[in-house]
Amino acid sequence: MKVRTFSATIVGIGAAILSLALTASPASADPNPAPPPYGQLAGVGSDTTQDVLNGFAAVIDDASGNPVIDSWNAQGAALKTKASGCSNIARPNGSSQGRDALIASTDGTAWQGQTITNCVDFARSSAGPRASGTKYTYVPFGVDAVTVAINSNSLLPTNVTFTQIQRIYQCLDNNIGGEPVTPLLPQSGSGTRQFWLAKMGVTEADISGGLYPCLTDLGNTVQEHDGRVLNGHDDYILPFSVAQYLAQSNSAAIQTATGVSVTDRRGPAILVSVNGVNPVSSGNLNTSFPVVRDVYNVIPTAKKTTAPFSTMFVGSSSALCTKTVLVGGTAKRVTELFGFGHRATTVGTGTDKLGCGVDVLTGDK
């Protein structure tokens, strides 16, 4: 049994009974306390959602007080994800690598030259499918917004239009209001990079072909949602998750409520409004912001009706859609504590604004 430092209750999740343990040492990156025992579900991938999944892992245990979820951060040393085998696994950095590791785990193919069959159960992803198909289901659990961040000392405007941002990222303009701009991209494999380039109308193939020479990831060193890269650079702009920004600014409350330590990597970064709309409203993510996205846990479609996949991820009554913790004596969704928005039901007829736990978005990658 793992012990944790926060108070807890017993909750029912579908057919499974999950308990929240009563005491423990403060958690940080990766499962904490470290395994064993190992959780039933091992997840890897997105930087954007690593902290909130650490939060869920910290407050959801099975009836024996053992973890259901082990979520491994995007950066760090090699992994051992299961009690038997699954040792010295190269750590997947970002959504794309997380999904590739899940595919290797499911198919028995190689991940970074190593066979990792049954070592990864789900992938965190801040972007949708990369290929059509039905093999994997992208189950949304929260809403994120993405804007650009600038240095707080910069003379760049703190309110821009979406068209201005697009023109910068398409290398059509090199300044805003006369102030020079250098557009940054996160590291390759980042779900935020995939999402942002799609919004900008730019492809990786065209970047590789030299069509967008103004774009830089500084030699693939720009880790997503790390504003410290802006230090000393008033011209830099970079896409930044609003949920991550809020979680990093709310680290004390998160630590108290869940025991999870969120590293504040904002540095001098401030978030820019788009089309006159602030990305944050009354301290919460503004789900009406012009640029929003669902965030997902990717699971094998063949397992989505089987516990604990079904009880954790699928449906509006699943653990990740309903779990709350006490913050200042008031119940708050774990999703929202970590900066994300909650969407109870699907908006419209597409798959870009799904309700929490809706299991209709699929892909083979």
Secondary structure, 3 states (H helix, E strand, C coil): CCCECCCCCEEEECCEEEECCCCECCECCCCCCCCCCCCCEEEEECCCCHHHHHHHHHHCEECCCCECEEECCCCCCCECCCCCCCCCECCCECHHHHHHHHHHHHHCCEECCEECCCCCCEEEECCCCCCCCCCEEEEEEEEEEEEEEEECCCCCCCEECHHHHHHHHCCCCCEECCEECEEECCCCCCHHHHHHHHHHCCCHHHHHCCCCCCCECCCCCCCCCCHHHHCCCCCEEEEEEHHHHHHHHCHHHHHHHHCECCCCCCCCEEECEECCECCEECCEECCCCCCEEEEEEEEEHHHCCCCCHHHHHCCCCCHHHHCEEEECCEEEEHHHHCCCECCCCCCCCCCCCCCCCCCCCEECC
